[in-house]
Amino acid sequence: MIQRFADWLVYDIFGLDASTALGEAINFFFYDTIKILILLFFISVIMGIINAYFPIERLRNYLTSRKLYGLQYFFAALFGAITPFCSCSSIPLFIGFVKGGIPLGVTFSYLITSPLVNEVAVAMFIGTFGLRITSIYVISGILLGMVGGFILGKMKLEPYLSDWVKQIQQNSTSDSGTWEKEHTPFFRRLPIIMQEAWGIVKGVLLYILIGIGIGAFMHGYVPEGFFEQYMSKDNWFAVPLSVVLAVPMYANAAGIVPVIEVFVAKGIPIGTALAFMMAVVGLSLPEATLLKKVMTWRLIGIFFGLITLFIIMLGYLYNIVL
């Protein structure tokens, strides 16, 4: 429905040509902006309702005090794998987790895995590369989320969350505590929850527009051949170079699979191609722009740097075993 509206607005009302780079970029901008704003609002409402009725302090204490032997990271990564979100669409739920007080390392496990693995991309992978390569990719994507979340969690990076997020966390805890003591009915809680959700949307709106604007430009104007000419060279730094070249791009896993198929058909090593894909869907300039409202630049740099290193290592490993 959102895509039909974007098509109608851009191609029928604005009169842009769908076959041009400008038409494709503008269509992408409106579609992703509307989709992410709707996602952000409804996820914020849902998380607000959960925070209002679920003893989030108890869950937070349980996750931080019990020895779960890494299962919390596994379940967060698995949840990320079954949610069909791209890197920017994952951020609304990431904000909801942080707002609810879920440990930061666990939320990072979700944020890392969600764009890398989803059911549509898996189905396309099986048809394109077969079950063996698909299984290796899915397992390594989940492991990347688990290990990345574990390491980031151990680094105690909470002080590098933005003041905006810290204020949201404080207000959420205060509201839920008051409501629980006064036994406030749902119909009186809901308007406040929706008001807070709308406040979150307004708080990140500018970052969403800037981030998706960057993604729309990359989506419409950067030619695929630009990347192929560097990735296809037989040199030792092809993998890290492919990852660096991929970061400015923005696409979901399902959208990039056909491109990876073309890369492999043209002789690019599959590990290099998969590293490019993981960087495109898991790291992007639009994602960094959106995260700026949630984190300081230092935390964004740590997050991107660690995941970039892991993707490069996986690219070399893929080239060895596949």
Secondary structure, DSSP 8 states (H G I E B T S, - for coil): -HHHHHHIIIIIIS---TTSHHHHHHHHHHHHHHHHHHHHHHHHHHHHHHHHHS-HHHHHHHHHHS--TTHHHHHHHHHHHHS---HHHHHHHHHHHHHTT--HHHHHHHHHHHHH--HHHHHHHHHHH-HHHHHHHHHHHHHHHHHHHHHHHHTT-GGGB-HHHHHHHHHHHHHHHHHHHHT--HHHHHHHHHHHHHHHHHHHHHHHHHHHHHHHHHHHHS-HHHHHHHHTS-STTHHHHHHHHHTT----HHHHHHHHHHHHHTT--HHHHHHHHHHHHH--HHHHHHHTTTB-HHHHHHHHHHHHHHHHHHHHHHHHH-
